[in-house]
Amino acid sequence: MPNPESPLCDLHIHIGASVAPHVMWSIAHQQGLRLPVKDYWEFVDLITVNPRKVRTLEDYLSILHTWTERIQSSPSAMEISTYEVIGKEYRGSRVERIELRFNPMKRNLGGERDLDHIIHATLRGMDRACLEYGVEAGLIFCLAREFTPELNEIILEKAIRYMDRGVIGIDLAGTEKQAVELGDSAQAFARIFERAREAGLGTTVHTGETSSTAGEGVIAVMKHLKPHRIGHGVRAAYNPEAVKMLADTGTVLEICPTSNLHTRAVRHLEEFAYVLGTFKEGGVRFTINTDGTYLCRTNLMNEIRLLTESDIISAEDAERCRQLSWEASFLERR
């Protein structure tokens, strides 16, 4: 374990998955949102992961898309949510640098709410938390595999527009199964990612996080999108070509242990030992992150502890991951 006094950095955490249930409960009632449950504890079960209802990545994402993103679909909700995530992570795990990601277009109720107001409110919540807790933070805007190119272009334009206010990167999210069903491929996003890099934004992509793949998505992303980092990427361990590409390019993986166990991207801790052992042996750089603290009922210190106490990584490995998180942060590009 890193020294408890050492500050931590979380590179992969979704606003939609990291707000405390009691805060979400309050926001939902403030907005007069009709919920399918009347009891608070049933609501907690509704918006958090448990093995009874989450067995795949699609199950995991359905919680976000059905409830948390909907509850957060207003400027005031996003300001409160962003403020609460940053403060909680600092108090709970001494996270002193945090890169929060979300899709602003999934918070404007299909165009009913103004996109710029959503973004400004999120930035206000971030600024307030950074001022009060003395931490650093930045926003990563998620593109969506299921969106049209035109919608994703709008998100990119907003990311570029607000770079001087705290937007530090773009992400590509959604399942790779969606991409295949919609006829999309990594090539379809190549120009968007090229424009993002030219503008000075950091780039990251969700890929290699479903058990049905063996690193093919990681290879396609590396070839066509050339991201600075990759979200998850655990399935690359089963593809020697993917491991070599990651090592040769120095691309950093954002590993999220509890999340990957919930979605069955990794079946159990023994498999995680194989995955991370393969990456270490192959020279692949990786960091440890949360993905969604309240959705997964975890925090960054717990994620590190899970891997060290299971002897999957050593204390020295954990410290290297901690240091790499700071070095690989898009905030370092400023």
N, C-alpha and C positions, 0 to 999 in steps of 0.2 A: 504493500500500500504506500502511496505517496505520503509524505509528512502531512498530518492533519492541518498544519498551518500553511501548507502550500496552496496557493490559489488555483482554482480549477477553471477550465474553459470548455464550454459545451458548443460544439460546432453543428450539431444536428438535433434540433428541438422544434417541434411544431406548436404554434400558439393554440391551434385547435385541439391539441391533445394534452395540454399542460396547465390548464386552469383548474383550480380546486372545485370540486362539485358544489360546495356551498356557495361559491361565487357564481358559478353557472346557474344555479338554482335561483339566486337573487336576480341575476340579469334576465332570466326567462320571465320571472314574475314582473319585473319592472316594465318589460316590453309587452306584457299581456299575452304572452305566447301560450297557446293551449298545448299542454303536455299530455302524453298518454297515461301518465301516472299522477296520483295525488299525494303519495307518500314520498318524503325526501329520500329514504333509504332505497326505495324502488328506483328513484331517479339516479342515485349513485350507481346502482347496478346497470342502469340503462346506458350510462356514458363512460363506463370503465370496462376493462377486459376481464373476462373470466373464462376458464376452459370450456364451460358449457356452451357458450355461444360464439367463441372465436376459435376457429381451427384453420383459417386460411388468411392470406393477406386481404382478400376481398371482404371477409367478415370484419376484419380490423378496420378497413377503410369505410365500411358502411356505417360504423358508429360516428365517424367524423362527418361524413357527408349527410347523414340523416339528421343528426342532432347538434353536435357541437358547432359546426359551421353555421347552421341555421340560427342557433341561439346567439352567435357572435355577429350576426348580420346587421350591424348598425354602427355608426361612428362611436357612440358612447360605449357600446359593448366592446369594441376593439380597443378603445383607450383603457378601459378598466382591465380587460384581459391581459394586455401587454404589460401594464404596470404590475399586475399581480404575479405573472410568471417570473419576471426578473427579480422581484423582491423575494419571492418564495425560494428561488434557486440560490440566491445569495445567503439567505438565512439558513436554509437546510443543508447546503453542501459547499458553501463558500465559493460559489461560481462567480468569479469576478470578471469574466468575459463571456458573453453569450451571443450567439447568432440565431435569431428567431426567424423562422420561415413560415410563410402562409401565402395563400392565393387571394389577393384582394378582390378578384372578380367573383370568388365564391362567397364573398361577404356583402355583396350589393344587391342581393335578391333579384338576380337576372336583369339588372339595369334599373330597378326601382330606386336604388340608393346611388348617390353620386360616388364614383370611384375615387376621386380626389379627396372627398371628405373622409372616406374610409381610411385612406393612406395617411392623411394629416392627423387623424385621431390616433392612429397606431403610433405615429411618430411622437405625438404628445405624451402618450403613455410611456413610451420608451425613454423620452427625455426626462420625464418626471422621476422615473425609477432610477435612472443613472445619476441624477442630481442627488437624490436622497440617500442612495446606497454607495455612491462613489465607484460604480462599476462601469465597464465598457459594454456597449451593445450595438448591434447592427441588424438590419432586416434583409432577408433573402426572399425575393418574390418567386413563388412557384408557378411555373407554366404547367399546363395540364395536357396529358397525352390525348384526352378525349376532346379537347377544344379544337376549333378550327385554327388554321394558321393565322387568320386575321385577328382572332381574339388573343392568341399568344403574342402576336406582334404588339398589340395594345399594352399588354402587361410589360413587355420589354421596354416600350417607350416610357411607361411610367417609372420603371426602375432607373432608366437613364436620367429622366427628369429630376428624380429625387435623390440622386447620388450625393449631392452636397448636403443633404439633410439626414443621411444615415442609412440609405439603401446601399448595400455592399455587394449584392450578387443576385444571380438567378438560379433556379433549380428546375428540373423537369420531374414531375411526379405523376403518379398513377401507375397501374399495373402494366407490365409488358404484355400481358394477355390482351388488355384493351388495345394496345398499339397494333397487335396482329389482327384483331377482329375489325378494327377500323381501317385497316390497310395502310397504317402508318409505319414508318421505320425511322431509325436514327437519322437517316439522310434528310428526312423532311424538316428536321430542326437544325440542320447544319448552319444555314445562313443566320438564323437567330443567334446561335451561340457564337458565331464569328463576330457578329455585330456587338454582342455583349462584351467579348474580350477586347475588341477595338475601343470600346467606350471606357474600359478600365474596370468593368465589373468582374467579380469572381464568378466561377461557374461550377456547378455541381449537378449530379444526375442521380436519381433513384434507379438502380439497376442491380441485377443479381441478387434479388431478395425473395425469390420463390423457388421452392424445392423442385419444380418441374424443369428448371433450367440448369445448365452446367457451365455457366460463364459466357454463353453466346451473346447475351445482351451486353455484357461488359465489353466484349471485344468490339461489337458494333458501335457502342458509345465511344470507345477509345478511338476508333478509326475515324468516325464521322463528326463527333462533337468535341473531342479533345478537351474534356473538362479538367479543371484544376484538382477537383476532388470527386469521389463517387460515394453516394449514400448507400450504405449497406455493402453490397458487392460480395457477400459471403460465398455465393455459389461459384465465384471465380476460382476458389480453391480446388475445384474439381476439373479445371481446365488448364493444363500446363501452358498453353499459349496465352491465356488471359493472365496467369501469374507472371509470366515473363514480360508481357506488355506493361503491366502495372509497375513492375520493378524497374524496367528500362526507362520509363517515363517519369518515375518518381511520383506518380499519382497517389494521393492520400485517400485511404478508405475511412469512411465515417461508420464505425461499427457500433451497433445498438443492440447489445446482448439480449435483454429481456424482451424487447420487441420481436427480435428474430425467433426467439423461442415460442412466443405466443402465436406467431403466424406460421410456424412450422417450417420456416426457411432453414432453420437448424433444429433438428429433432430433440436433442438433449445436450447436456453439458459435455458428454464424451465426444459428441460430434463437434462441438465448439473447440474442444482441445485439438482435434484434427485440423479444423479450418484455420485457426490462428497459428497452429504449429506449422502448417504448410506455408502460410504467409511469411512467418518469421524465417523459415528455411529458404524461401524464395526471394527474400529481400524486399517484400512488399511492406510499405509503410502504412500503419493504421492507427486510428485514434479511438477512444471510447466515449460514447455519447448516450443520450437518453431516448431520443425520438419523441416520446410523449410521457411526461412524468406522471400525471394523474391518470391518464388512460391506461398506462402500464403499472401504475402503483409503485413507482420507483423514484429515485433521484440519482444524480451523477455519482455520488459517493457509493451508493448501493451497487451501481453498475460495476464500478471498479472492484468493490469488495467481492461481488459475485464471481468474478474471474480469478482474483488472487486467492480467495479462500478455497476455491475448487482446484487450485494448483494448475489452472489453465495458462496463466501467465505468472511470472515472478514479480516480486516487488520492484525489481529493477526495470522489468518490462513496463510495469504500470507507470513508473516515473518517466520513462522514455515517451510513453503515450501522452502523458500529461504535458510534457514539454513540447512535443510535436503539435499538440492541439493549438498551442499559442503560436508556434511558428507557421502553421498552415492556415491560420485564421485569415479571412479576407480583410479583416481590420488592419492586418499588417501591410496590406497593399496600399493603404492610405498615406 
